[in-house]
Amino acid sequence: MPLYKNPTHTFVKQGVHYFSRRVPSELIHHYTSKQICHSLRTRSSKVAAARAFSAASKLDEYWYHLRCQDTQLPGRHLLRLNASQSSTFVARPNTSHEASVVLSEAVSIYLRLKGQGKAITFHRAAQRSCGYVIDTGPVAL
């Protein structure tokens, strides 16, 4: 039985306290890892407890907002501008008979055509850059 108990969401490695928290399964698609772990940069148990509590509070608040964004709005299909249309890139002025391409589909097509034989960093950079554009919302051309 240990002589002392580590603060919540912490562990000690070579005398230094670390924060560790598992990403909830419903939010795992927002992360590249299933666990968040970083150094609290202290050897003091009391300081580690305060910093871990602060980090856990920030994560809980952020995860609350992510969960709110992920919820489906009743009647969403009846809205004039829904989330799937907000990430649409239109090559020409949009009329009823002209096609439009969703930017995420355009990225996958681009990577399939131009990304063969390229490093993984090329793929990540293209996806990250287009992700920034998608996050900014619709753009009028």
The 8 nearest C-alpha neighbors of each residue, nearest first, counted from 0:
[[1, 2, 3, 4, 5, 10, 11, 6],
 [2, 0, 3, 4, 5, 11, 10, 6],
 [1, 3, 0, 4, 5, 44, 6, 11],
 [4, 2, 1, 5, 0, 6, 44, 11],
 [3, 5, 6, 1, 2, 7, 44, 10],
 [6, 4, 9, 10, 7, 3, 44, 11],
 [5, 7, 48, 9, 8, 4, 44, 47],
 [6, 8, 9, 5, 48, 51, 52, 10],
 [9, 7, 19, 18, 20, 6, 51, 10],
 [10, 8, 18, 17, 7, 6, 19, 5],
 [9, 11, 17, 16, 5, 12, 18, 8],
 [12, 10, 16, 15, 14, 17, 13, 9],
 [11, 13, 15, 14, 16, 10, 17, 38],
 [12, 14, 15, 11, 16, 42, 10, 17],
 [13, 15, 12, 11, 42, 16, 41, 43],
 [16, 14, 42, 12, 11, 13, 41, 40],
 [15, 17, 11, 10, 39, 41, 42, 47],
 [18, 16, 38, 39, 9, 10, 37, 11],
 [19, 17, 9, 37, 36, 8, 51, 38],
 [20, 18, 36, 8, 35, 9, 17, 37],
 [19, 21, 35, 34, 8, 22, 36, 18],
 [20, 22, 34, 33, 35, 23, 19, 36],
 [21, 23, 33, 34, 27, 24, 20, 26],
 [24, 22, 26, 25, 27, 21, 33, 62],
 [23, 25, 27, 26, 22, 33, 28, 21],
 [24, 26, 23, 27, 28, 66, 22, 29],
 [27, 25, 24, 23, 28, 29, 22, 30],
 [26, 28, 24, 29, 30, 25, 22, 23],
 [29, 27, 26, 30, 25, 31, 24, 32],
 [28, 30, 27, 26, 31, 65, 25, 32],
 [31, 29, 27, 32, 28, 33, 26, 22],
 [30, 32, 33, 29, 28, 27, 34, 35],
 [33, 31, 34, 30, 35, 27, 22, 29],
 [34, 32, 22, 21, 27, 31, 35, 30],
 [35, 33, 21, 22, 32, 20, 36, 19],
 [36, 34, 20, 19, 21, 22, 37, 33],
 [37, 35, 19, 18, 34, 20, 17, 38],
 [36, 38, 18, 17, 39, 19, 35, 40],
 [37, 39, 17, 40, 18, 16, 36, 15],
 [38, 40, 17, 41, 16, 18, 47, 37],
 [41, 39, 38, 15, 16, 42, 17, 47],
 [42, 40, 43, 39, 15, 16, 47, 46],
 [41, 43, 15, 14, 16, 44, 40, 47],
 [44, 42, 46, 41, 45, 47, 16, 15],
 [43, 45, 47, 46, 48, 42, 6, 5],
 [46, 44, 48, 47, 43, 49, 6, 50],
 [47, 45, 49, 43, 48, 44, 50, 41],
 [46, 48, 44, 50, 45, 49, 51, 43],
 [47, 49, 6, 45, 51, 46, 50, 52],
 [50, 48, 52, 46, 47, 51, 53, 45],
 [49, 51, 53, 47, 52, 48, 54, 46],
 [52, 50, 54, 48, 53, 49, 47, 55],
 [51, 53, 55, 49, 50, 54, 48, 56],
 [52, 54, 50, 56, 51, 55, 49, 57],
 [53, 55, 51, 57, 56, 52, 50, 58],
 [56, 54, 58, 52, 57, 53, 51, 59],
 [57, 55, 59, 53, 58, 54, 52, 60],
 [56, 58, 54, 60, 55, 59, 61, 53],
 [59, 57, 61, 55, 60, 56, 62, 54],
 [60, 58, 56, 62, 57, 61, 55, 63],
 [59, 61, 63, 57, 58, 62, 56, 64],
 [62, 60, 58, 64, 63, 59, 57, 65],
 [61, 63, 65, 59, 64, 60, 58, 66],
 [62, 64, 60, 66, 61, 65, 59, 67],
 [63, 65, 67, 61, 62, 66, 68, 60],
 [66, 64, 62, 68, 67, 63, 69, 61],
 [67, 65, 69, 63, 64, 68, 62, 70],
 [66, 68, 64, 65, 69, 70, 63, 62],
 [69, 67, 65, 66, 70, 64, 71, 63],
 [70, 68, 66, 67, 65, 71, 64, 26],
 [71, 69, 67, 68, 72, 66, 65, 73],
 [70, 72, 73, 69, 75, 68, 74, 67],
 [71, 73, 75, 74, 70, 76, 69, 68],
 [74, 72, 75, 71, 76, 77, 70, 78],
 [75, 73, 76, 77, 72, 78, 71, 81],
 [74, 76, 72, 77, 73, 78, 81, 71],
 [75, 77, 74, 78, 81, 79, 73, 72],
 [78, 76, 75, 74, 79, 81, 80, 73],
 [79, 77, 75, 80, 76, 81, 74, 82],
 [78, 80, 81, 77, 76, 75, 84, 82],
 [81, 79, 78, 84, 82, 85, 83, 77],
 [80, 82, 84, 83, 78, 79, 85, 75],
 [83, 81, 85, 84, 80, 86, 136, 75],
 [82, 84, 85, 81, 86, 87, 80, 101],
 [85, 83, 87, 86, 82, 81, 80, 101],
 [84, 86, 137, 82, 136, 83, 87, 81],
 [87, 85, 133, 84, 83, 136, 137, 102],
 [86, 88, 101, 84, 85, 102, 89, 100],
 [89, 87, 102, 101, 100, 90, 86, 99],
 [88, 90, 99, 91, 87, 100, 93, 92],
 [89, 91, 88, 99, 92, 100, 93, 98],
 [92, 90, 89, 93, 97, 140, 99, 94],
 [91, 93, 94, 89, 90, 140, 97, 139],
 [94, 92, 91, 97, 89, 95, 99, 98],
 [95, 93, 97, 96, 92, 98, 91, 99],
 [94, 96, 97, 93, 98, 92, 99, 91],
 [95, 97, 94, 98, 93, 99, 92, 91],
 [98, 96, 94, 95, 93, 99, 91, 92],
 [99, 97, 96, 100, 93, 89, 95, 94],
 [98, 100, 89, 90, 88, 101, 97, 87],
 [99, 101, 88, 102, 89, 87, 105, 98],
 [100, 102, 87, 104, 103, 88, 105, 86],
 [101, 103, 105, 104, 88, 87, 100, 106],
 [102, 104, 106, 105, 101, 107, 129, 86],
 [105, 103, 107, 102, 101, 106, 108, 100],
 [106, 104, 102, 108, 103, 107, 109, 101],
 [107, 105, 109, 103, 104, 108, 110, 102],
 [106, 108, 110, 104, 109, 105, 111, 103],
 [107, 109, 105, 111, 106, 110, 112, 104],
 [110, 108, 106, 112, 107, 111, 113, 105],
 [111, 109, 114, 107, 113, 112, 108, 106],
 [110, 112, 108, 109, 114, 113, 107, 115],
 [113, 111, 109, 110, 114, 108, 115, 107],
 [114, 112, 110, 109, 115, 111, 117, 108],
 [115, 113, 110, 117, 111, 112, 116, 122],
 [116, 114, 117, 113, 111, 112, 110, 118],
 [115, 117, 114, 118, 113, 119, 121, 111],
 [118, 116, 114, 115, 121, 119, 122, 120],
 [117, 119, 120, 121, 116, 122, 114, 115],
 [118, 120, 122, 121, 123, 117, 124, 114],
 [121, 119, 123, 118, 122, 124, 117, 125],
 [122, 120, 124, 119, 118, 123, 125, 117],
 [121, 123, 119, 125, 120, 124, 126, 110],
 [122, 124, 120, 126, 125, 121, 127, 119],
 [125, 123, 127, 121, 126, 122, 120, 128],
 [126, 124, 128, 122, 123, 127, 129, 121],
 [125, 127, 123, 129, 124, 128, 130, 122],
 [126, 128, 130, 124, 125, 129, 123, 131],
 [129, 127, 131, 125, 130, 126, 124, 132],
 [128, 130, 132, 131, 126, 127, 133, 125],
 [129, 131, 127, 133, 128, 132, 126, 134],
 [130, 132, 134, 128, 129, 133, 127, 135],
 [133, 131, 129, 135, 130, 134, 128, 136],
 [132, 134, 130, 86, 131, 135, 136, 129],
 [135, 133, 131, 132, 136, 130, 86, 129],
 [136, 134, 132, 133, 131, 137, 138, 86],
 [137, 135, 134, 85, 133, 86, 138, 132],
 [136, 138, 85, 86, 139, 87, 135, 133],
 [139, 137, 140, 136, 88, 135, 85, 87],
 [140, 138, 137, 89, 92, 88, 136, 93],
 [139, 138, 92, 89, 91, 90, 88, 137]]
